[in-house]
């Protein structure tokens, strides 16, 4: 259980934006007591086959923030995503705000800096971000006090962000009928993921949980909000008192059957740079495709 006091009376106003191309849910989170807001896990659109990036998804969030006269204070990444590209720099250029991620981003940068054969000009110290969060760190969105819980396992840099009665869990958990995220990426660990999930499930039963992804299992409509109580009771991977050993066995066997995300190569190159697209020696935006590297 977290040592931070949790004020369940603070009920942030949350607008979700679903991206059907990557099954990602981004959020605009407004402090109920002011005009301040945050964005969680933004998406930059990419037509990978054509090598073209656009910003329709981000523009929709920007339009809401500008239309309601809100002040963007934070652009949060719950982790370094392997399945979509962040639009954080584009949003920051338009609206301001600080870009924040977990401090273990440095491990991601070190690992994938080698895989993508990045030179010494690629800084591996997290300096591309405005704030590197550590476990238990606090920050504010307007008058709303927020804090972070270190929840690794899917990646080494995963963090859960708690804002009032809402927690944004990244890929640590899916909806109850979706289970949990894979743990076989570099630095992932099924046992560590189980432990992180228990941290999330130790939050108050009525805490609202917001997912980063949903795939509509068994053909149901896309969903992204549930509660701690629902996850504890019904999550198909960890609910109902499933043990750590049961989870590790299931998760390890399941992960062996999964293909790599189709956007993992562009996503990692961009997201480990806080959403900036890498360039070649002439300054032109350019992505690499490492062969047999992942």
Backbone as CSV, one residue per row, in Angstrom:
resi,resn,N_x,N_y,N_z,CA_x,CA_y,CA_z,C_x,C_y,C_z
1,UNK,0.851,-1.196,0.000,0.000,0.000,0.000,0.884,1.242,0.000
2,UNK,0.485,2.264,-0.726,1.258,3.490,-0.764,1.225,4.207,0.577
3,UNK,2.297,4.945,0.866,2.354,5.740,2.081,1.684,7.094,1.896
4,UNK,1.329,7.431,0.658,0.737,8.731,0.395,-0.740,8.745,0.784
5,UNK,-1.186,9.853,1.390,-2.626,9.967,1.649,-3.374,10.066,0.329
6,UNK,-4.467,9.320,0.232,-5.262,9.309,-0.987,-6.582,9.995,-0.701
7,UNK,-6.853,11.049,-1.455,-8.096,11.793,-1.258,-9.105,11.334,-2.307
8,UNK,-9.949,10.380,-1.923,-10.935,9.839,-2.861,-12.070,10.819,-3.142
9,UNK,-12.074,11.956,-2.424,-13.108,12.960,-2.690,-12.763,13.826,-3.898
10,UNK,-11.502,13.769,-4.341,-11.087,14.526,-5.520,-11.386,13.686,-6.760
11,UNK,-12.273,14.211,-7.603,-12.795,13.445,-8.738,-12.440,14.178,-10.036
12,UNK,-11.233,13.930,-10.580,-10.838,14.654,-11.784,-11.760,14.354,-12.960
13,UNK,-11.922,15.358,-13.801,-12.706,15.216,-15.022,-11.798,14.613,-16.095
14,UNK,-12.199,13.492,-16.661,-11.324,12.736,-17.563,-12.010,12.519,-18.902
15,UNK,-11.326,12.908,-19.971,-11.798,12.638,-21.321,-10.833,11.645,-21.969
16,UNK,-11.381,10.564,-22.510,-10.562,9.524,-23.139,-10.602,9.667,-24.653
17,UNK,-9.471,9.374,-25.274,-9.349,9.396,-26.727,-8.786,8.051,-27.182
18,UNK,-9.603,7.296,-27.887,-9.187,5.963,-28.340,-8.613,6.043,-29.744
19,UNK,-7.445,5.449,-29.922,-6.804,5.378,-31.240,-6.968,3.968,-31.793
20,UNK,-7.828,3.763,-32.778,-8.095,2.409,-33.277,-6.911,1.767,-33.986
21,UNK,-5.986,2.574,-34.477,-4.837,2.006,-35.186,-3.901,1.259,-34.234
22,UNK,-3.796,1.731,-32.992,-2.881,1.111,-32.026,-3.594,0.610,-30.773
23,UNK,-4.918,0.746,-30.725,-5.704,0.347,-29.550,-5.226,1.030,-28.274
24,UNK,-4.759,2.263,-28.440,-4.271,3.055,-27.319,-5.348,4.024,-26.850
25,UNK,-5.423,4.228,-25.529,-6.299,5.248,-24.975,-5.439,6.336,-24.340
26,UNK,-5.610,7.565,-24.820,-4.965,8.736,-24.241,-5.996,9.499,-23.422
27,UNK,-5.520,10.330,-22.503,-6.447,11.023,-21.611,-6.087,12.495,-21.429
28,UNK,-7.122,13.316,-21.364,-7.005,14.671,-20.828,-7.624,14.634,-19.433
29,UNK,-6.820,14.982,-18.423,-7.244,14.894,-17.023,-7.265,16.302,-16.433
30,UNK,-8.448,16.740,-16.014,-8.601,18.102,-15.500,-8.763,18.112,-13.990
31,UNK,-8.016,18.988,-13.356,-8.200,19.243,-11.933,-9.606,19.801,-11.718
32,UNK,-10.433,19.168,-10.861,-11.811,19.644,-10.692,-11.912,21.026,-10.056
33,UNK,-10.808,21.487,-9.437,-10.866,22.769,-8.748,-10.260,23.933,-9.499
34,UNK,-9.807,23.692,-10.738,-9.173,24.773,-11.491,-9.269,24.469,-12.985
35,UNK,-8.568,25.256,-13.796,-8.533,25.009,-15.240,-7.270,24.266,-15.658
36,UNK,-6.522,23.766,-14.692,-5.289,23.034,-15.001,-5.595,21.607,-15.436
37,UNK,-4.753,21.060,-16.312,-4.965,19.695,-16.788,-3.643,19.021,-17.120
38,UNK,-3.738,17.720,-17.367,-2.597,16.914,-17.807,-3.048,16.043,-18.970
39,UNK,-2.097,15.636,-19.782,-2.339,14.638,-20.828,-1.563,13.386,-20.467
40,UNK,-2.211,12.235,-20.602,-1.585,10.949,-20.327,-1.454,10.158,-21.632
41,UNK,-0.251,9.721,-21.976,0.009,8.772,-23.073,-0.587,9.217,-24.410
42,UNK,-0.063,10.320,-24.930,-0.518,10.828,-26.224,-0.033,9.937,-27.364
43,UNK,-0.653,10.116,-28.534,-0.333,9.310,-29.715,-0.017,10.220,-30.899
44,UNK,1.091,9.931,-31.577,1.397,10.541,-32.867,1.054,9.522,-33.949
45,UNK,0.282,9.934,-34.933,-0.152,9.019,-35.977,0.987,8.752,-36.953
46,UNK,1.125,7.481,-37.371,2.137,7.141,-38.357,1.573,6.163,-39.379
47,UNK,1.813,6.457,-40.639,1.590,5.505,-41.720,2.959,4.909,-42.000
48,UNK,3.233,3.777,-41.362,4.581,3.216,-41.379,5.006,2.830,-42.792
49,UNK,4.082,2.264,-43.552,4.411,1.834,-44.905,4.799,3.014,-45.794
50,UNK,4.142,4.146,-45.553,4.416,5.333,-46.367,5.486,6.236,-45.751
51,UNK,5.898,5.933,-44.513,6.868,6.799,-43.853,6.328,8.202,-43.605
52,UNK,5.065,8.289,-43.132,4.420,9.593,-42.966,3.840,9.710,-41.564
53,UNK,4.115,10.827,-40.892,3.546,11.072,-39.567,2.587,12.249,-39.636
54,UNK,1.498,12.148,-38.867,0.488,13.195,-38.760,0.044,13.302,-37.302
55,UNK,-0.859,14.244,-37.026,-1.160,14.564,-35.635,-2.653,14.684,-35.345
56,UNK,-3.478,13.951,-36.052,-4.923,14.061,-35.848,-5.319,13.744,-34.406
57,UNK,-4.744,12.685,-33.854,-5.088,12.261,-32.495,-4.719,13.350,-31.485
58,UNK,-3.511,13.863,-31.597,-3.073,14.927,-30.688,-3.881,16.197,-30.889
59,UNK,-4.204,16.505,-32.138,-4.968,17.728,-32.416,-6.335,17.701,-31.752
60,UNK,-6.930,16.525,-31.642,-8.234,16.430,-30.987,-8.129,16.803,-29.508
61,UNK,-7.063,16.350,-28.841,-6.868,16.708,-27.438,-6.539,18.188,-27.293
62,UNK,-5.713,18.698,-28.196,-5.376,20.123,-28.168,-6.635,20.967,-28.336
63,UNK,-7.521,20.549,-29.238,-8.764,21.292,-29.477,-9.627,21.333,-28.227
64,UNK,-9.685,20.215,-27.489,-10.468,20.210,-26.245,-9.876,21.178,-25.230
65,UNK,-8.567,21.112,-25.063,-7.906,21.953,-24.066,-8.064,23.431,-24.415
66,UNK,-7.857,23.772,-25.678,-8.015,25.167,-26.090,-9.481,25.600,-26.025
67,UNK,-10.393,24.710,-26.434,-11.815,25.045,-26.463,-12.395,25.304,-25.083
68,UNK,-11.846,24.612,-24.077,-12.338,24.786,-22.706,-11.509,25.801,-21.916
69,UNK,-10.511,26.390,-22.574,-9.689,27.379,-21.890,-8.842,26.789,-20.775
70,UNK,-8.349,25.560,-20.970,-7.561,24.880,-19.944,-6.076,25.202,-20.088
71,UNK,-5.359,24.995,-18.999,-3.905,25.192,-18.974,-3.228,23.832,-18.825
72,UNK,-2.467,23.428,-19.821,-1.781,22.136,-19.765,-0.514,22.258,-18.933
73,UNK,-0.427,21.468,-17.864,0.742,21.518,-16.987,1.671,20.319,-17.164
74,UNK,1.102,19.162,-17.489,1.921,17.953,-17.591,1.543,17.130,-18.821
75,UNK,2.563,16.557,-19.454,2.396,15.578,-20.526,3.104,14.316,-20.027
76,UNK,2.316,13.359,-19.567,2.845,12.196,-18.844,2.948,10.984,-19.772
77,UNK,4.072,10.293,-19.684,4.226,8.984,-20.319,4.276,7.944,-19.198
78,UNK,3.332,7.012,-19.187,3.359,5.987,-18.148,4.538,5.041,-18.319
79,UNK,5.048,4.922,-19.553,6.236,4.110,-19.830,6.685,4.401,-21.253
80,UNK,7.760,3.749,-21.683,8.228,3.886,-23.061,7.453,2.873,-23.899
81,UNK,6.496,3.354,-24.640,5.577,2.481,-25.378,6.280,1.802,-26.554
82,UNK,5.901,0.550,-26.792,6.459,-0.205,-27.915,5.449,-0.380,-29.037
83,UNK,4.274,0.211,-28.899,3.237,-0.037,-29.899,2.613,1.237,-30.457
84,UNK,3.031,2.386,-29.978,2.611,3.645,-30.586,3.662,4.707,-30.316
85,UNK,3.623,5.768,-31.109,4.582,6.860,-30.986,3.965,7.995,-30.186
86,UNK,4.749,8.589,-29.307,4.269,9.704,-28.487,4.243,10.996,-29.298
87,UNK,3.224,11.818,-29.017,3.125,13.151,-29.629,3.536,14.238,-28.640
88,UNK,4.260,13.888,-27.588,4.555,14.832,-26.512,5.226,16.124,-26.995
89,UNK,6.276,16.080,-27.827,6.909,17.350,-28.233,5.981,18.248,-29.042
90,UNK,5.162,17.642,-29.895,4.210,18.410,-30.698,3.208,19.121,-29.793
91,UNK,2.697,18.407,-28.810,1.730,19.002,-27.880,2.398,20.082,-27.043
92,UNK,3.592,19.809,-26.576,4.312,20.787,-25.758,4.573,22.081,-26.537
93,UNK,4.914,21.940,-27.806,5.160,23.123,-28.631,3.902,23.962,-28.774
94,UNK,2.750,23.299,-28.823,1.480,24.001,-28.996,0.947,24.578,-27.683
95,UNK,1.106,23.832,-26.589,0.400,24.188,-25.350,1.296,24.368,-24.129
96,UNK,2.584,24.054,-24.246,3.445,24.103,-23.073,3.312,22.836,-22.235
97,UNK,3.670,22.928,-20.969,3.623,21.768,-20.082,4.963,21.055,-20.011
98,UNK,5.119,20.258,-18.974,6.347,19.488,-18.770,6.114,18.032,-19.171
99,UNK,7.113,17.442,-19.824,7.044,16.038,-20.218,7.704,15.204,-19.124
100,UNK,6.967,14.228,-18.577,7.475,13.422,-17.482,7.413,11.938,-17.766
101,UNK,8.403,11.188,-17.256,8.479,9.736,-17.420,9.244,9.173,-16.226
102,UNK,9.193,7.870,-16.023,9.931,7.244,-14.928,11.433,7.319,-15.131
103,UNK,12.179,7.415,-14.027,13.632,7.588,-14.106,14.345,6.401,-14.756
104,UNK,13.701,5.239,-14.782,14.332,4.072,-15.395,14.363,4.178,-16.916
105,UNK,13.893,5.302,-17.460,14.058,5.570,-18.886,15.515,5.398,-19.285
106,UNK,16.425,5.672,-18.356,17.854,5.566,-18.677,18.244,4.135,-19.013
107,UNK,17.599,3.157,-18.358,17.859,1.753,-18.703,17.351,1.440,-20.107
108,UNK,16.191,1.969,-20.441,15.635,1.779,-21.780,16.560,2.397,-22.819
109,UNK,17.024,3.610,-22.544,17.901,4.297,-23.487,19.213,3.546,-23.677
110,UNK,19.737,2.988,-22.607,20.993,2.235,-22.709,20.787,0.968,-23.538
111,UNK,19.709,0.233,-23.251,19.443,-1.022,-23.961,19.195,-0.791,-25.444
112,UNK,18.294,0.133,-25.745,17.900,0.311,-27.143,18.824,1.256,-27.899
113,UNK,19.597,2.045,-27.157,20.651,2.809,-27.816,21.641,1.876,-28.494
114,UNK,21.919,0.736,-27.862,22.809,-0.266,-28.458,22.130,-0.976,-29.627
115,UNK,20.871,-1.374,-29.439,20.159,-2.105,-30.492,20.050,-1.270,-31.766
116,UNK,19.806,0.039,-31.600,19.662,0.911,-32.764,20.981,1.560,-33.177
117,UNK,22.076,1.119,-32.542,23.413,1.587,-32.903,23.494,3.112,-32.896
118,UNK,22.948,3.703,-31.820,22.987,5.153,-31.697,24.396,5.595,-31.292
119,UNK,24.808,6.732,-31.812,26.131,7.237,-31.489,26.164,7.943,-30.154
120,UNK,27.300,8.514,-29.846,27.468,9.182,-28.552,26.623,10.449,-28.448
121,UNK,26.134,10.956,-29.600,25.301,12.154,-29.533,23.931,11.862,-28.923
122,UNK,23.536,10.590,-28.884,22.276,10.226,-28.237,22.501,10.122,-26.733
123,UNK,21.935,11.072,-26.001,22.120,11.112,-24.553,21.298,10.019,-23.883
124,UNK,21.920,9.289,-22.977,21.266,8.180,-22.289,21.017,8.503,-20.817
125,UNK,20.776,9.784,-20.538,20.602,10.246,-19.157,19.201,10.761,-18.870
126,UNK,18.265,10.533,-19.811,16.903,10.997,-19.606,16.711,12.483,-19.800
127,UNK,17.746,13.177,-20.286,17.687,14.639,-20.376,16.706,15.134,-21.435
128,UNK,16.190,14.240,-22.260,15.183,14.637,-23.254,13.841,14.964,-22.591
129,UNK,13.669,14.532,-21.350,12.429,14.731,-20.600,12.618,15.863,-19.592
130,UNK,11.509,16.504,-19.205,11.575,17.597,-18.232,11.589,17.106,-16.791
131,UNK,11.037,15.915,-16.562,10.972,15.374,-15.193,11.106,13.863,-15.239
132,UNK,11.993,13.338,-14.409,12.146,11.895,-14.265,11.594,11.517,-12.891
133,UNK,10.528,10.752,-12.887,9.854,10.398,-11.644,10.502,9.186,-10.989
134,UNK,10.593,9.228,-9.667,11.000,8.069,-8.881,9.807,7.589,-8.064
135,UNK,9.904,6.390,-7.548,8.802,5.802,-6.785,8.397,6.714,-5.634
136,UNK,7.119,7.056,-5.578,6.611,7.881,-4.498,6.659,9.372,-4.749
137,UNK,7.224,9.791,-5.883,7.287,11.222,-6.186,5.891,11.841,-6.247
138,UNK,5.818,13.101,-5.866,4.560,13.836,-5.943,4.702,15.008,-6.901
139,UNK,3.589,15.419,-7.449,3.525,16.615,-8.273,2.080,17.095,-8.234
140,UNK,1.793,18.217,-8.829,0.427,18.729,-8.780,-0.058,19.129,-10.164
141,UNK,-1.356,18.971,-10.363,-2.053,19.505,-11.530,-3.051,20.509,-10.973
142,UNK,-2.723,21.782,-11.063,-3.527,22.797,-10.388,-3.471,22.567,-8.883
143,UNK,-4.643,22.407,-8.272,-4.709,22.147,-6.833,-4.735,20.653,-6.512
144,UNK,-4.751,19.832,-7.527,-4.859,18.380,-7.334,-3.481,17.762,-7.111
145,UNK,-3.306,17.149,-5.953,-2.047,16.490,-5.646,-1.997,15.102,-6.295
146,UNK,-0.891,14.791,-6.931,-0.720,13.524,-7.643,0.548,12.839,-7.147
147,UNK,0.594,11.532,-7.307,1.829,10.817,-6.971,1.999,9.611,-7.886
148,UNK,3.217,9.083,-7.891,3.536,7.978,-8.793,3.943,6.742,-7.993
149,UNK,3.588,5.590,-8.536,3.968,4.295,-7.962,4.798,3.569,-9.015
150,UNK,5.967,3.107,-8.630,6.827,2.379,-9.558,6.247,0.987,-9.781
151,UNK,5.860,0.688,-11.013,5.192,-0.581,-11.310,5.849,-1.271,-12.517
152,UNK,7.100,-1.706,-12.389,7.802,-2.339,-13.506,7.315,-3.767,-13.751
153,UNK,7.888,-4.384,-14.761,7.548,-5.766,-15.110,7.257,-5.886,-16.586
154,UNK,6.387,-5.003,-17.093,6.173,-4.902,-18.541,7.418,-4.269,-19.171
155,UNK,7.860,-3.150,-18.608,9.150,-2.542,-18.938,9.782,-2.073,-17.630
156,UNK,11.082,-1.757,-17.634,11.716,-1.278,-16.406,11.287,0.130,-15.992
157,UNK,10.626,0.864,-16.883,10.327,2.271,-16.605,8.849,2.539,-16.342
158,UNK,8.051,1.507,-16.113,6.604,1.694,-15.954,6.257,2.355,-14.617
159,UNK,5.362,3.331,-14.679,4.865,4.009,-13.485,3.346,4.100,-13.556
160,UNK,2.700,3.998,-12.397,1.274,4.266,-12.270,1.104,5.649,-11.660
161,UNK,0.255,6.470,-12.260,0.028,7.839,-11.789,-1.334,7.929,-11.123
162,UNK,-1.342,8.369,-9.875,-2.580,8.488,-9.096,-2.937,9.963,-8.970
163,UNK,-4.154,10.287,-9.431,-4.658,11.656,-9.397,-6.041,11.624,-8.759
164,UNK,-6.140,12.004,-7.489,-7.419,11.937,-6.792,-7.914,10.506,-6.741
165,UNK,-9.165,10.277,-7.222,-9.726,8.924,-7.174,-9.486,8.162,-8.476
166,UNK,-8.478,8.592,-9.257,-8.183,7.959,-10.540,-6.712,7.547,-10.591
167,UNK,-6.456,6.366,-11.137,-5.084,5.884,-11.321,-4.917,5.448,-12.774
168,UNK,-3.830,5.890,-13.377,-3.525,5.575,-14.772,-2.404,4.542,-14.765
169,UNK,-2.746,3.322,-15.170,-1.876,2.168,-14.907,-0.982,1.800,-16.082
170,UNK,-1.051,2.541,-17.183,-0.221,2.178,-18.332,-0.559,0.785,-18.816
171,UNK,0.476,-0.033,-19.024,0.269,-1.414,-19.479,0.386,-2.422,-18.348
172,UNK,0.424,-1.948,-17.098,0.545,-2.885,-15.980,-0.666,-3.807,-15.898
173,UNK,-1.844,-3.254,-16.141,-3.087,-4.021,-16.141,-3.906,-3.685,-17.376
174,UNK,-4.728,-4.646,-17.807,-5.766,-4.402,-18.796,-7.122,-4.512,-18.088
175,UNK,-8.204,-4.327,-18.829,-9.537,-4.538,-18.273,-9.623,-5.967,-17.722
176,UNK,-10.550,-6.232,-16.796,-10.593,-7.562,-16.170,-10.622,-8.728,-17.153
177,UNK,-11.324,-8.570,-18.277,-11.370,-9.668,-19.245,-10.200,-9.636,-20.220
178,UNK,-9.288,-8.648,-20.040,-8.089,-8.562,-20.877,-6.844,-9.037,-20.168
179,UNK,-6.859,-8.996,-18.829,-5.750,-9.561,-18.064,-4.617,-8.596,-17.814
180,UNK,-3.467,-8.894,-18.409,-2.255,-8.134,-18.133,-1.413,-8.038,-19.399
181,UNK,-0.399,-7.201,-19.347,0.475,-7.013,-20.493,1.602,-8.041,-20.491
182,UNK,2.235,-8.179,-21.641,3.368,-9.086,-21.786,4.549,-8.619,-20.937
183,UNK,5.434,-9.550,-20.638,6.591,-9.236,-19.794,7.896,-9.741,-20.418
184,UNK,7.891,-9.903,-21.743,9.051,-10.503,-22.411,9.892,-9.508,-23.192
185,UNK,9.612,-8.213,-23.084,10.493,-7.228,-23.702,11.788,-7.139,-22.892
186,UNK,12.874,-6.612,-23.479,14.108,-6.437,-22.708,13.859,-5.681,-21.407
187,UNK,14.270,-6.248,-20.286,14.044,-5.640,-18.986,12.721,-6.012,-18.345
188,UNK,11.864,-6.745,-19.076,10.594,-7.186,-18.504,10.777,-8.405,-17.626
189,UNK,9.799,-8.669,-16.759,9.897,-9.795,-15.841,8.502,-10.116,-15.307
190,UNK,8.042,-11.340,-15.516,6.675,-11.706,-15.133,6.464,-11.636,-13.624
191,UNK,7.439,-12.086,-12.861,7.304,-12.026,-11.410,7.244,-10.601,-10.894
192,UNK,8.080,-9.751,-11.453,8.074,-8.331,-11.079,6.746,-7.692,-11.474
193,UNK,6.210,-8.087,-12.640,4.917,-7.554,-13.071,3.825,-7.945,-12.087
194,UNK,3.826,-9.190,-11.634,2.833,-9.632,-10.646,2.914,-8.766,-9.384
195,UNK,4.145,-8.529,-8.919,4.325,-7.720,-7.712,3.805,-6.297,-7.926
196,UNK,4.048,-5.748,-9.116,3.573,-4.399,-9.418,2.050,-4.337,-9.452
197,UNK,1.441,-5.374,-10.018,-0.020,-5.429,-10.054,-0.590,-5.433,-8.643
198,UNK,0.087,-6.126,-7.734,-0.389,-6.142,-6.345,-0.336,-4.757,-5.719
199,UNK,0.652,-3.954,-6.106,0.708,-2.568,-5.625,-0.542,-1.807,-6.073
200,UNK,-0.901,-1.981,-7.343,-2.082,-1.294,-7.868,-3.330,-1.781,-7.142
201,UNK,-3.407,-3.093,-6.917,-4.598,-3.661,-6.288,-4.677,-3.368,-4.791
202,UNK,-3.618,-2.787,-4.224,-3.658,-2.379,-2.814,-4.254,-0.982,-2.644
203,UNK,-4.524,-0.300,-3.762,-5.198,0.990,-3.695,-6.654,0.767,-3.251
204,UNK,-7.356,1.827,-2.837,-8.742,1.648,-2.372,-9.618,0.966,-3.427
205,UNK,-10.545,0.133,-2.962,-11.392,-0.641,-3.868,-12.139,0.236,-4.873
206,UNK,-12.510,1.443,-4.453,-13.286,2.318,-5.343,-12.418,3.173,-6.268
207,UNK,-11.102,3.032,-6.157,-10.214,3.778,-7.046,-10.532,3.441,-8.499
208,UNK,-10.740,4.467,-9.316,-10.962,4.245,-10.746,-9.624,3.953,-11.422
209,UNK,-9.591,2.922,-12.234,-8.376,2.553,-12.963,-8.595,2.793,-14.450
210,UNK,-7.623,3.445,-15.075,-7.714,3.779,-16.489,-6.598,3.089,-17.261
211,UNK,-6.995,2.352,-18.288,-6.080,1.531,-19.065,-5.408,2.354,-20.174
212,UNK,-4.241,1.898,-20.589,-3.570,2.489,-21.755,-3.980,1.788,-23.048
213,UNK,-4.438,0.537,-22.931,-4.836,-0.229,-24.119,-6.077,-1.059,-23.835
214,UNK,-6.849,-1.296,-24.881,-7.923,-2.282,-24.823,-8.130,-2.844,-26.222
215,UNK,-8.386,-4.141,-26.277,-8.495,-4.832,-27.570,-9.865,-5.464,-27.779
216,UNK,-10.824,-5.140,-26.898,-12.177,-5.659,-27.080,-12.249,-7.168,-27.113
217,UNK,-11.784,-7.871,-26.063,-11.814,-9.337,-26.074,-13.204,-9.886,-26.366
218,UNK,-13.240,-10.968,-27.119,-14.494,-11.666,-27.456,-15.507,-10.755,-28.156
219,UNK,-14.982,-9.726,-28.838,-15.851,-8.881,-29.652,-16.609,-7.808,-28.908
220,UNK,-16.340,-7.605,-27.611,-17.077,-6.557,-26.885,-16.587,-5.182,-27.324
221,UNK,-17.375,-4.158,-26.983,-16.987,-2.783,-27.282,-15.726,-2.414,-26.500
222,UNK,-14.965,-1.461,-27.043,-13.751,-0.996,-26.379,-14.107,-0.325,-25.048
223,UNK,-13.348,-0.664,-23.996,-13.535,-0.091,-22.663,-12.175,0.309,-22.103
224,UNK,-12.174,1.224,-21.153,-10.896,1.659,-20.579,-10.970,2.015,-19.104
225,UNK,-12.137,1.958,-18.493,-12.250,2.325,-17.082,-12.836,1.178,-16.284
226,UNK,-12.206,0.884,-15.146,-12.715,-0.120,-14.223,-12.346,0.338,-12.809
227,UNK,-12.399,-0.546,-11.835,-12.030,-0.210,-10.458,-11.096,-1.266,-9.892
228,UNK,-10.452,-0.920,-8.809,-9.590,-1.888,-8.117,-10.408,-3.110,-7.705
229,UNK,-11.602,-2.880,-7.164,-12.437,-4.002,-6.717,-12.752,-4.949,-7.871
230,UNK,-13.087,-4.399,-9.040,-13.404,-5.237,-10.197,-12.190,-6.045,-10.635
231,UNK,-11.035,-5.423,-10.641,-9.818,-6.138,-11.044,-9.481,-7.254,-10.050
232,UNK,-9.590,-6.955,-8.776,-9.280,-7.982,-7.768,-10.201,-9.185,-7.898
233,UNK,-11.449,-8.916,-8.200,-12.425,-10.006,-8.248,-12.405,-10.761,-9.573
234,UNK,-12.168,-10.042,-10.681,-12.468,-10.644,-11.978,-11.331,-10.665,-12.989
235,UNK,-10.181,-10.060,-12.698,-9.117,-10.071,-13.710,-8.706,-11.503,-14.028
236,UNK,-8.730,-11.849,-15.301,-8.535,-13.248,-15.705,-7.115,-13.748,-15.487
237,UNK,-6.162,-12.841,-15.288,-4.771,-13.263,-15.077,-4.353,-13.225,-13.606
238,UNK,-4.880,-12.272,-12.844,-4.419,-12.107,-11.459,-5.550,-12.059,-10.447
239,UNK,-6.796,-12.000,-10.883,-7.905,-11.861,-9.957,-8.245,-13.165,-9.246
240,UNK,-9.107,-13.056,-8.244,-9.563,-14.238,-7.528,-8.489,-14.947,-6.733
241,UNK,-7.436,-14.207,-6.378,-6.399,-14.778,-5.530,-5.373,-15.647,-6.235
242,UNK,-5.201,-15.477,-7.545,-4.186,-16.264,-8.259,-2.804,-15.976,-7.684
243,UNK,-1.996,-17.022,-7.569,-0.694,-16.883,-6.926,0.346,-16.335,-7.894
244,UNK,1.450,-15.894,-7.310,2.572,-15.392,-8.115,3.098,-16.480,-9.046
245,UNK,3.206,-17.693,-8.525,3.723,-18.807,-9.325,2.791,-19.120,-10.494
246,UNK,1.488,-19.096,-10.245,0.524,-19.334,-11.321,0.636,-18.264,-12.403
247,UNK,0.792,-17.035,-11.973,0.886,-15.940,-12.932,2.158,-16.057,-13.767
248,UNK,3.279,-16.323,-13.117,4.551,-16.425,-13.850,4.475,-17.533,-14.894
249,UNK,3.929,-18.664,-14.518,3.819,-19.785,-15.465,2.941,-19.398,-16.655
250,UNK,1.783,-18.851,-16.364,0.871,-18.463,-17.438,1.487,-17.385,-18.326
251,UNK,2.025,-16.319,-17.703,2.531,-15.169,-18.464,3.712,-15.577,-19.349
252,UNK,4.602,-16.413,-18.810,5.772,-16.845,-19.571,5.370,-17.683,-20.777
253,UNK,4.441,-18.591,-20.574,3.991,-19.437,-21.688,3.232,-18.622,-22.720
254,UNK,2.403,-17.698,-22.260,1.624,-16.861,-23.170,2.543,-15.975,-24.009
255,UNK,3.543,-15.374,-23.360,4.407,-14.432,-24.072,5.181,-15.103,-25.209
256,UNK,5.478,-16.389,-25.073,6.211,-17.103,-26.122,5.406,-17.203,-27.419
257,UNK,4.099,-17.015,-27.320,3.231,-17.144,-28.503,2.952,-15.804,-29.184
258,UNK,3.410,-14.693,-28.584,3.040,-13.358,-29.073,4.038,-12.838,-30.097
259,UNK,3.530,-12.239,-31.149,4.375,-11.581,-32.137,4.795,-10.209,-31.617
260,UNK,5.861,-9.655,-32.192,6.275,-8.300,-31.834,5.215,-7.294,-32.284
261,UNK,4.973,-6.233,-31.513,4.065,-5.181,-31.978,4.528,-4.623,-33.315
262,UNK,3.579,-4.324,-34.195,3.963,-3.927,-35.554,4.700,-2.587,-35.596
263,UNK,4.533,-1.768,-34.564,5.203,-0.464,-34.556,6.350,-0.393,-33.555
264,UNK,6.868,-1.531,-33.101,7.890,-1.503,-32.059,9.153,-0.782,-32.519
265,UNK,9.551,-0.964,-33.771,10.809,-0.361,-34.236,10.723,1.165,-34.287
266,UNK,9.707,1.754,-34.928,9.638,3.216,-34.850,9.302,3.735,-33.455
267,UNK,8.457,3.011,-32.730,8.023,3.489,-31.412,9.191,3.667,-30.448
268,UNK,10.044,2.665,-30.354,11.133,2.730,-29.387,12.121,3.839,-29.737
269,UNK,12.424,3.990,-31.023,13.366,5.040,-31.422,12.846,6.421,-31.069
270,UNK,11.554,6.629,-31.266,10.948,7.933,-31.006,10.700,8.132,-29.512
271,UNK,10.146,7.134,-28.852,9.709,7.314,-27.470,10.861,7.397,-26.479
272,UNK,11.990,6.760,-26.777,13.126,6.893,-25.861,13.752,8.287,-25.976
273,UNK,13.302,9.055,-26.994,13.724,10.449,-27.173,12.620,11.419,-26.749
274,UNK,11.690,10.979,-25.936,10.571,11.815,-25.464,9.678,12.257,-26.608
275,UNK,9.586,11.437,-27.672,8.693,11.735,-28.774,9.346,12.433,-29.952
276,UNK,10.623,12.757,-29.835,11.320,13.390,-30.956,11.705,12.332,-31.990
277,UNK,11.513,12.648,-33.266,11.903,11.736,-34.336,13.399,11.893,-34.588
278,UNK,14.167,10.792,-34.615,15.605,10.916,-34.871,15.882,11.442,-36.273
279,UNK,17.069,11.982,-36.452,17.460,12.526,-37.749,18.767,11.896,-38.218
280,UNK,19.009,12.000,-39.533,20.280,11.531,-40.074,21.320,12.646,-39.954
281,UNK,22.514,12.432,-40.515,23.599,13.394,-40.357,23.300,14.739,-41.021
282,UNK,22.325,14.740,-41.936,21.934,15.985,-42.594,20.741,16.652,-41.929
283,UNK,20.278,16.090,-40.816,19.163,16.679,-40.090,17.796,16.286,-40.595
284,UNK,17.725,15.311,-41.496,16.439,14.862,-42.014,15.864,13.775,-41.108
285,UNK,14.532,13.811,-40.806,13.944,12.759,-39.973,14.122,11.402,-40.623
286,UNK,14.603,10.448,-39.825,14.962,9.146,-40.371,14.887,8.078,-39.284
287,UNK,14.300,6.929,-39.616,14.233,5.809,-38.689,15.149,4.689,-39.165
288,UNK,15.614,3.892,-38.221,16.447,2.721,-38.536,15.640,1.439,-38.358
289,UNK,16.041,0.404,-39.068,15.464,-0.924,-38.908,16.601,-1.883,-38.590
290,UNK,16.853,-2.162,-37.305,17.916,-3.108,-36.959,17.489,-4.529,-37.312
291,UNK,18.335,-5.263,-37.988,17.997,-6.616,-38.406,18.431,-7.618,-37.354
292,UNK,17.502,-8.492,-36.969,17.756,-9.545,-35.972,18.214,-8.951,-34.641
293,UNK,17.718,-7.757,-34.337,18.139,-7.095,-33.105,17.168,-7.215,-31.954
294,UNK,15.911,-7.524,-32.271,14.890,-7.601,-31.224,14.482,-9.040,-30.962
